[in-house]
Amino acid sequence: KFLELCNNPNDEWFYNVKTPEREKRDYIIIKSFKDALTLLNDRFNHQSIKKWYWGELHTITLTHPLSSYKFVEPSVTYGPFKIGGNSTTINSTEYNFMCPYQTKSGASVRFIADMSTDFVYTSMPGGTSGDPMSNNFKNQVQLWLNGGYIPIPIYKTPAPNYTLRILLQPE
């Protein structure tokens, strides 16, 4: 469909209904390009394309399920932070084309495992707990934003006498 559209310079898709003229493909492409250059010049306050960085415009705000409560939101929401990436990069982020500079989703954890070693590497923007009352809430944000990782040792065999316990205590 896209190729059909590009091959038809008079397609109504190129027509801007807000103007009296009936625009054609080439006009719209050139105008869009010029508008984009003007927007970027204004945003970056510089005309050199070498000074324009996607990560300077594109931001992420990290929210918690409790962020929907206005009273709690300031203590569980953090950002906005500058971030690069899009849906086709390793630093995967998604955004709405109507709000292209505000990330809607991204990696909730980064994890690397080399099965020939005794370590895995990870970072989580919500920290190790995800609990806003914990000292470990948000403790990995800067590490995650900068692409860093924490090495975590793993063992091919469990430690002797290893027991997992859950202790439930009344408040």
C-alpha positions as CSV (number, residue, x, y, z in Angstrom):
1,K,0.0,0.0,0.0
2,F,2.8,2.4,0.8
3,L,4.5,1.9,-2.6
4,E,1.1,2.5,-4.3
5,L,0.7,5.7,-2.4
6,C,4.2,6.9,-3.3
7,N,3.7,6.0,-6.9
8,N,0.5,8.2,-7.1
9,P,1.5,11.9,-6.7
10,N,-2.2,12.9,-6.9
11,D,-3.5,10.6,-4.2
12,E,-6.0,12.3,-1.9
13,W,-3.9,11.2,1.1
14,F,-1.5,14.1,0.3
15,Y,-4.3,16.6,0.2
16,N,-4.4,18.9,3.3
17,V,-8.2,19.5,3.9
18,K,-7.3,22.6,5.9
19,T,-6.0,24.5,2.9
20,P,-8.0,25.6,-0.2
21,E,-5.2,24.2,-2.6
22,R,-5.1,20.6,-3.6
23,E,-1.5,19.6,-2.6
24,K,0.4,16.8,-4.3
25,R,2.9,14.3,-3.1
26,D,6.1,16.2,-3.9
27,Y,4.9,19.5,-2.3
28,I,3.9,17.6,0.9
29,I,7.2,15.8,1.1
30,I,9.2,18.9,0.7
31,K,7.0,20.9,3.0
32,S,7.2,18.2,5.7
33,F,10.9,18.1,5.4
34,K,11.2,21.9,5.8
35,D,8.8,21.8,8.7
36,A,10.8,19.1,10.4
37,L,14.0,21.1,10.0
38,T,12.4,24.2,11.4
39,L,11.0,22.3,14.4
40,L,14.5,20.8,15.1
41,N,16.2,24.1,14.7
42,D,13.8,25.6,17.2
43,R,14.0,22.7,19.7
44,F,17.8,22.5,19.7
45,N,18.4,26.2,19.1
46,H,21.0,25.2,16.6
47,Q,21.0,24.6,12.9
48,S,23.8,22.0,12.8
49,I,22.4,18.5,12.5
50,K,25.5,17.3,14.4
51,K,24.0,19.0,17.5
52,W,20.6,17.2,17.3
53,Y,20.2,14.1,19.5
54,W,17.1,12.0,19.7
55,G,17.8,11.3,23.4
56,E,17.7,15.0,24.2
57,L,14.1,15.2,23.0
58,H,12.9,11.7,23.8
59,T,12.1,11.2,27.5
60,I,10.9,8.4,29.8
61,T,8.9,8.8,33.1
62,L,9.0,5.7,35.2
63,T,5.7,5.1,36.9
64,H,4.5,2.6,39.5
65,P,1.0,1.1,39.7
66,L,0.3,3.5,42.6
67,S,1.2,6.5,40.3
68,S,-2.5,6.7,39.4
69,Y,-3.2,8.0,42.9
70,K,-2.4,11.8,42.9
71,F,-1.5,11.8,46.6
72,V,1.0,9.0,46.2
73,E,2.3,9.8,42.7
74,P,5.2,12.2,43.6
75,S,6.8,9.5,45.8
76,V,6.5,6.6,43.3
77,T,6.9,8.4,39.9
78,Y,10.3,9.5,38.8
79,G,11.5,11.3,35.7
80,P,11.3,12.5,33.1
81,F,14.7,11.3,32.0
82,K,16.4,11.7,28.6
83,I,16.5,8.4,26.8
84,G,17.4,7.2,23.3
85,G,16.0,4.2,21.6
86,N,12.9,3.2,19.7
87,S,11.1,0.1,18.7
88,T,13.9,-1.2,16.4
89,T,16.9,-0.6,18.7
90,I,18.4,-2.7,21.5
91,N,17.3,0.1,23.9
92,S,13.7,-0.6,23.0
93,T,11.2,2.1,23.7
94,E,7.7,2.8,22.3
95,Y,5.9,6.0,21.9
96,N,2.7,7.3,20.4
97,F,3.2,9.2,17.1
98,M,1.0,12.0,18.4
99,C,3.4,12.4,21.4
100,P,6.7,11.2,19.9
101,Y,9.0,12.6,22.6
102,Q,7.3,10.8,25.5
103,T,8.1,7.1,25.9
104,K,5.0,5.0,26.7
105,S,6.9,1.8,27.4
106,G,10.4,0.4,27.5
107,A,12.5,-2.5,29.0
108,S,11.4,-3.2,32.6
109,V,14.6,-5.2,33.1
110,R,17.9,-5.7,31.3
111,F,19.4,-9.1,31.5
112,I,22.5,-10.7,30.1
113,A,23.4,-14.3,30.6
114,D,26.5,-16.0,29.3
115,M,25.9,-19.7,30.1
116,S,29.6,-20.4,30.1
117,T,30.2,-18.1,33.1
118,D,29.1,-18.1,36.8
119,F,27.5,-14.7,36.5
120,V,24.4,-13.1,35.0
121,Y,24.2,-9.3,34.6
122,T,21.0,-7.3,35.2
123,S,19.6,-3.8,36.0
124,M,16.0,-2.8,36.8
125,P,14.7,0.7,36.8
126,G,12.4,-0.1,39.7
127,G,15.2,-1.4,41.8
128,T,15.3,-4.9,43.3
129,S,12.1,-4.6,45.2
130,G,9.5,-2.4,43.3
131,D,8.2,-1.6,46.8
132,P,8.1,2.2,47.3
133,M,8.8,1.7,51.1
134,S,12.0,-0.2,50.5
135,N,15.5,1.2,50.5
136,N,16.0,-0.7,47.2
137,F,13.2,1.1,45.4
138,K,14.6,3.1,42.5
139,N,18.2,2.2,43.5
140,Q,19.1,1.1,40.0
141,V,17.6,3.9,38.0
142,Q,20.8,5.7,37.0
143,L,22.5,2.4,36.3
144,W,19.6,1.3,34.1
145,L,19.5,4.7,32.3
146,N,23.3,4.6,31.6
147,G,23.2,1.0,30.3
148,G,25.0,-0.4,33.3
149,Y,24.6,-3.8,34.9
150,I,25.1,-5.6,38.3
151,P,26.8,-8.9,38.2
152,I,24.9,-11.6,40.0
153,P,26.7,-14.9,40.8
154,I,25.0,-18.1,39.8
155,Y,25.9,-21.7,40.7
156,K,25.6,-24.8,38.6
157,T,24.6,-26.8,41.6
158,P,22.6,-25.5,44.6
159,A,24.5,-24.7,47.8
160,P,24.4,-27.6,50.3
161,N,21.5,-27.5,52.7
162,Y,19.9,-24.7,50.8
163,T,16.3,-24.0,52.0
164,L,13.9,-21.3,50.8
165,R,11.7,-20.0,53.5
166,I,8.9,-17.4,53.6
167,L,8.2,-15.9,56.9
168,L,4.8,-14.3,57.3
169,Q,4.3,-12.0,60.3
170,P,1.3,-10.1,61.4
171,E,1.7,-6.3,61.4
